Amino acid sequence: MMFDGINLLAAGGAAIASFIIGAIWYGVLGKAWMKAAGLTEEQTRPNPVTMIIAFLCQVVMAIVFAGIIYHTGEVTVRAGIISAIMVWIGIVMTTQIINHRFQSQPWALTAIDGGHWLLVLLVQAVVIGLLSPFVIA
């Protein structure tokens, strides 16, 4: 299933994989993240609406990221990883650093959240790179 050069099934798979990776990341680093963010366990209990919104955002991210990779001229794991690193350094981390500094958040929060988004982009890059050649008409 293609949309202007973007394999939507690959993007869907990338969204699912990155959502799962995020759950594992914050499952492992949850206590450190809560401390860095100044939140309690009660404040961070999973809310179904928030989880749905987060997943839908992952879907949008994966579709847009697949488009970015497509516009490099080749949809491969290599092109995806290079794109992931460039997007992470140039867009994700710059916005994280600016936001967290203006919010007076600790660098630990920036490192935890930034690491999560790097992992998300890398996972999406690999899934999109591996699955995009398989076009289902």
N, C-alpha and C positions, 0 to 999 in steps of 0.2 A: 504494500500500500504506500504509494509515493505521493508527496505533495511538493511540487516544484523542486525536485531533487532531494527531498528529505524523506527518508524511510520512516514513516510514522510508527511502525511496529518496533523498529530499533530504538526510536526515541521513547516509546512507551516502556520498553525493556530497560532502558537507561534510567528512566524515572523510578521504576520499581526498585532496581538495584541500588540506586543512590539513596532512596528513602530507607531501605534496609540498612545500608552502611551507616547512615546518619543515626539510626536507632541504636546500632551497636556502638558507634563512637560516643554518643552521649550516655549510653548505658555504662560504658567503662569509665568515662570522664565526668559523669553526672555530678558527683559530690564536689569535685574541683570546680566544675562549671558553676554550680549553685553558689559556692563560696565566692568565686570571682565576680559573679553577677550580683551578689548580695541578695540572693533569693532563698526562701525556705522550701522544704519539701512540699509543704502545703501549697505554696504558690506555683509550684511546677508540676503539679499532678496533671497527667494527660487529659486534655479536653477533646472529645470527639470532633467538635467543630474546628478547633485549632489543628488537629491532625489532618482533617480533610483539606483544609486550606493549605497546609504545608505540603501535602501530596500534590494538590493541583498546581501549586507553585513549582514543584519539582517537574511536573509534566511540561509546563510552559518553558521552564529553564532547559529541559532536554530538547524540546523542539527547536527553540532558538539556538541552542548550542549546536545541534545537528546542522542547522542552517549556516552557522559560522564555519563549521568544519567543511561543509559542502563548498563554501565559497573559497576555500583554499585551493580548490582545483582537484582534490582527491580525497575521498572519504576512506581513510585508513586509520589504523590504530596509531601509527606514527604521527600523522597529521592531527589526529585528535589530541594526543598527548601534548604536542607542541602548542596547539590552540588552548588547551586547558591551562598550561603553565602561563601563557601570555595573558589570558583572561584573568587568571587568579592574581598575577602580579599587578597588572595594569588597571584592573577594574575592581575586583573583589577586595583585595587587601588595601588598596588605597581608600576605598569607601569605609572599610572596617576601621582602619586606623583613624581616619578623620572623625567618624562617628564616635568611636570610643574615647578619643582624646577630648572632644567637646562634651561628652557625657561624663568625663572624669572617671572612666572605667579603668580597671587595672590592665596592664599588658598581658596578664595571664588570660583574661577573657578574650583579648584579641588573638592570642596564640591558639586557644582552644577552638574558638569559632572559625578562625582563619584556617586552621588545620582541617576542620570539618569540611569547609568549602573546597579546599584543595583536593581532599579525598573524593568528594562528590564529583568534581569536574573530571578527575582522573578516571573514576569508575564509569562515568557517562562516556568519556572519550573511548575507553576500551570497548564498552558494549556497542556504542554507535559504530565504531570502526570495524568491529567483528560482524555485526548483524546487517549493516547497511547494504553490503553487496547482494544480499538475498532479497530480491524484489518479488513481492507477491502482487500480481495484477488483480 
